[in-house]
Structures are given as C-alpha cells and as structure tokens.
C-alpha cells in the first residue's frame, strides 16, 4: 500500500478493476467474522463487484493513495437497492428525490441501503437505523443475511 495520503475523487471506468480488487479483499477479510465459508465464497463472487452504471453516473468515489485505490463507496440514483437487485425494467430508472430515498444527495430526504453484516455497526455509528433483517439469495443459491437500513438527511 502507498504511503501517500488518500485523495477522495470520483471513480472512473478505468478504476473498475481496482475497485473490484478492494471490494474482494474487504469481503475476504471481514466476512469470515459474520458468515460461514460457503457464504464468504459466494459473496466474493456476487457481492464484491461494482455496478458500472453508478460509476458512469458519477456517484461512486474512491480514495486514491498515490495511484492505488484503498477505499471505495458511493450511492445510486437508480431504482435498484443494491447490485444485482432489481429485475424489473423500472429498477434502472432515476429516482425522484422528493419521494424516494437516495441509494446512498442533495435534494433527497433520506438514505437507504442494504448492509451486509460486517457493515451494520458502521452504518449504525453514522445514524442509520435497522429497518428489517432479510436474507438475500445469491445467483449460486447461497443465502446470506443482510439488513435493510435507512437514515433521514438533515436539511440543515
């Protein structure tokens, strides 16, 4: 890892492979504390990848430390809640900020997200609340517990 101070910037299409590497490393490091071996292996394939649509939308960010991506995250203005969700054609539609939550911006009144178990404590610390615990079934049939969370955005 580079010793340079990370710089926050908007992700680009050129970052997609590096983002996937960071996401995969995160899953392999953090998920074993919350999920079994089969769930971790499935998550490394089905969760640890980026939706190029949100990168193209300019709503995904990276921390770049001397040319190395060391952290990443973003939000979506699209109808699907998380990568892989949304099989309806309307799930790729742009959200209405007056009526719907940003899927992690100015104009939106709340945020919502689907957290994997390793992320729950982080989101709670940032003011999110648990809405519902659920199980997401990956394309390979592996079921993984997740938590729907939301947070109001203070307009002031």
C-alpha positions as CSV (number, residue, x, y, z in Angstrom):
1,X,0.0,0.0,0.0
2,X,1.2,3.5,-0.8
3,X,2.3,5.9,2.0
4,X,0.6,8.9,0.2
5,X,-2.3,10.5,1.9
6,X,-5.5,9.3,0.2
7,X,-7.3,11.7,-2.1
8,X,-11.1,11.4,-2.4
9,X,-12.2,11.5,-6.1
10,X,-15.0,10.4,-8.4
11,X,-14.4,6.9,-9.7
12,X,-13.9,6.4,-13.4
13,X,-14.3,3.4,-15.7
14,X,-10.5,3.0,-15.6
15,X,-10.9,2.3,-11.8
16,X,-13.3,-0.7,-12.2
17,X,-10.7,-3.5,-11.8
18,X,-9.0,-1.8,-8.8
19,X,-12.4,-1.2,-7.2
20,X,-13.3,-4.9,-7.6
21,X,-9.9,-5.8,-6.0
22,X,-10.6,-3.6,-3.0
23,X,-14.1,-5.0,-2.6
24,X,-13.0,-8.6,-2.9
25,X,-10.2,-8.0,-0.3
26,X,-12.8,-6.5,2.0
27,X,-15.1,-9.4,1.7
28,X,-12.4,-12.0,2.2
29,X,-11.1,-10.1,5.3
30,X,-14.3,-9.1,7.0
31,X,-17.0,-11.6,6.1
32,X,-15.5,-14.6,7.8
33,X,-16.3,-12.9,11.2
34,X,-20.0,-12.9,10.2
35,X,-20.7,-15.6,7.6
36,X,-19.7,-19.2,7.0
37,X,-17.1,-20.3,4.4
38,X,-19.7,-21.0,1.7
39,X,-21.3,-17.6,2.2
40,X,-17.9,-15.8,2.1
41,X,-17.0,-17.6,-1.1
42,X,-20.3,-16.7,-2.7
43,X,-20.0,-13.1,-1.6
44,X,-16.5,-12.8,-3.1
45,X,-18.1,-13.6,-6.4
46,X,-21.5,-12.0,-6.2
47,X,-21.1,-9.0,-3.8
48,X,-17.5,-8.0,-4.4
49,X,-18.1,-6.2,-7.7
50,X,-19.1,-2.8,-8.8
51,X,-22.1,-1.7,-10.8
52,X,-20.6,0.2,-13.7
53,X,-23.8,2.2,-14.0
54,X,-23.2,4.1,-10.8
55,X,-19.6,4.8,-11.8
56,X,-20.9,6.2,-15.1
57,X,-23.4,8.2,-13.2
58,X,-20.6,9.9,-11.2
59,X,-22.0,8.8,-7.9
60,X,-19.2,6.4,-6.9
61,X,-16.0,7.5,-5.2
62,X,-12.5,6.2,-4.4
63,X,-9.8,7.1,-2.0
64,X,-6.7,7.1,-4.2
65,X,-3.3,6.9,-2.4
66,X,-0.6,7.6,-4.8
67,X,-2.3,5.8,-7.7
68,X,-3.6,2.9,-5.5
69,X,-7.3,2.7,-4.6
70,X,-7.5,1.9,-0.9
71,X,-11.2,2.5,-0.3
72,X,-14.4,3.0,-2.3
73,X,-18.1,3.6,-2.0
74,X,-21.0,5.5,-3.4
75,X,-24.7,6.0,-3.8
76,X,-27.1,5.4,-6.6
77,X,-29.9,7.4,-8.1
78,X,-31.3,4.3,-9.7
79,X,-34.3,2.2,-8.6
80,X,-32.4,-0.9,-7.5
81,X,-31.3,-1.0,-3.9
82,X,-28.1,-3.0,-4.4
83,X,-26.0,-4.5,-7.1
84,X,-27.9,-7.5,-8.5
85,X,-31.3,-6.4,-7.2
86,X,-34.0,-5.2,-9.4
87,X,-35.1,-7.4,-12.2
88,X,-37.8,-5.0,-13.4
89,X,-37.0,-2.6,-16.2
90,X,-38.1,0.2,-13.9
91,X,-35.3,-0.6,-11.5
92,X,-32.8,1.3,-13.7
93,X,-35.0,4.4,-13.7
94,X,-33.8,7.6,-12.0
95,X,-35.2,8.1,-8.5
96,X,-37.4,11.0,-7.5
97,X,-35.6,12.9,-4.8
98,X,-38.8,14.4,-3.4
99,X,-40.4,11.0,-2.9
100,X,-37.7,8.3,-2.7
101,X,-34.5,7.7,-0.8
102,X,-31.1,8.1,-2.4
103,X,-29.4,4.8,-2.6
104,X,-26.5,6.3,-0.7
105,X,-27.5,13.6,-2.4
106,X,-28.7,17.0,-2.2
107,X,-32.4,17.1,-2.6
108,X,-33.0,13.6,-1.2
109,X,-34.7,13.4,2.2
110,X,-33.4,10.1,3.3
111,X,-30.8,7.4,2.5
112,X,-31.4,3.7,2.4
113,X,-29.1,0.8,1.9
114,X,-28.8,-3.0,2.2
115,X,-26.0,-3.7,4.6
116,X,-24.1,-7.0,4.9
117,X,-23.5,-7.9,8.5
118,X,-19.9,-6.5,8.6
119,X,-21.2,-3.1,7.7
120,X,-24.1,-2.8,10.2
121,X,-22.0,-1.4,13.1
122,X,-20.5,1.3,10.8
123,X,-23.9,2.4,9.5
124,X,-25.4,2.5,13.0
125,X,-22.5,4.7,14.1
126,X,-23.4,7.1,11.3
127,X,-27.0,7.4,12.3
128,X,-28.7,4.7,10.2
129,X,-31.3,2.5,11.8
130,X,-32.2,-1.1,11.1
131,X,-35.5,-1.4,9.2
132,X,-35.6,-5.1,8.5
133,X,-33.3,-8.1,8.6
134,X,-33.6,-10.2,5.5
135,X,-31.9,-13.0,3.5
136,X,-30.5,-12.4,0.1
137,X,-30.1,-15.4,-2.1
138,X,-27.1,-15.2,-4.4
139,X,-27.2,-16.4,-8.0
140,X,-25.4,-19.6,-6.9
141,X,-28.2,-20.3,-4.4
142,X,-26.3,-19.4,-1.3
143,X,-28.4,-17.5,1.2
144,X,-26.8,-14.5,3.1
145,X,-28.2,-12.5,5.9
146,X,-28.4,-8.7,5.2
147,X,-30.0,-5.7,6.9
148,X,-32.1,-3.0,5.3
149,X,-31.2,0.3,6.9
150,X,-32.2,3.9,6.5
151,X,-31.3,7.4,7.7
152,X,-33.0,10.7,7.4
153,X,-31.0,13.5,5.9
154,X,-31.0,16.7,8.0
155,X,-31.6,19.6,5.6
156,X,-29.7,22.0,7.8
